[in-house]
């Protein structure tokens, strides 16, 4: 019996089928999603339409699934449009196809209603023919009725909650502008808020030229700014930094009243300034505890122009934070990261005090405080046993509130030598090596902190029994 042979037509059709199958298997799927804008500040009931362009850049037809996930207050609305059709808010999954090289619009509209806050649409597009081809983007609006705008410019370091929790504890309303996807803010956007809290963590590039221009516009027209981040002063004010320009240096001096002194303040404690409207009585640990524990190299800074020292480092006594006025607004700059402050209570106290001051009515004369501690304190003899004398000089023309306290190297208060008014002129204070309870202390190294008005200095001394 002769075997049946397939006809030439069947052979040809089979070859075509094999080639088509191989071609599909070898097809390279790709797309391009062009997104000009992903963030906005909007009034209630005013729609923001985020218009994007989606293109099938592969050589074959492809189908795509769009998934919309909404995170927003209850009465806010988010909708999806593709082509000429806009779908109702309940429509959250959409499938469409595009020929090779074909483009379409993918638009996402958000509207704030009733409740203030922030709303975000998380949009994921995936190829149905190549499950590994996926892209997710975020589209957010913030309502204009909030009191504080928090700007997260830390480059993805996840410090946001340290700030928003402290602002919430102050009794103020806030929402977060996430710079990594929402983009640049304009001064007119920030003008909707009483104050802006802007943090960069260790990411100094979270404050670029566009940001600085917008902040100048905002503050000069009555806005108020709390800016925080270690290395910011160094990166923008030190000529040895790759980010330094004469313009960045001038901006820090003019808007913030800040200049750079040195890198890496060797202190884990920050002190308030006696009589200061923000920091009087404060002592902050800036590492450890339940904070971010990231203050590895906080800058030492100095005042510029009519700005005022607001906080100092415990060790060395150099400036850690400075407050100033510019135009019709106020600024507060901390050269350490607020997120690194060690406890919830300390963060809450600092945030509330800063916001209370920067949002208060400005009286220029109240912020021009003359230097009161005109000479660096020194100890003689040093080392000593059992007594020594601490010497310094008070400036000005009238008595000023002052405090002199002895600490150990762990930051514990050992002895208060003085608390109250000191008259102008040379001062000498004796210490007998005893604590506040009258107990003799063992040999060791101690720190004497001298605070005169807004000025503070720390000097080291050694008790050698």
Secondary structure, 3 states (H helix, E strand, C coil): CCCCCCCHHHHHHHHHHHHHHHHHHHCCCCEEEEECCCEEEECCCCCEEEEEEEEECCCCCEEEEEEEEEECCCCCEEEEEECCEECCCCCCEEEEEECCCCEEEEEEEEECCCCCCEEEEEEEEEECCCCCCEEEEEEEEEECCCCEEEEECCCCCCCHHHHHHHHHHCCCCEEEEEHHHHCCCCHHHHCCCCEEEEECCCCHHHCCHHHHHHHHHHHHCCCEEEEECCCHHHHHHCCCCCCCCHHHHHHHHHHHCEEEEECCCCCCEEEECCCCCCCCCCEEECCCCCCCCCCCCCCEEEECCCCEEEEEECCCCCEEEEEEEECCEEEEEECCCHHHCCCHHHHHHHHHHHHHHHCCCCCHHHHCCCCCECCCCEEECCCECCCEEEEEEECCCCCEEEEEEEEECCCCEEEEEEEEEECCEEEEEEECCECCCCCECCCEEEEEEEEECCEEEEEEEEECC
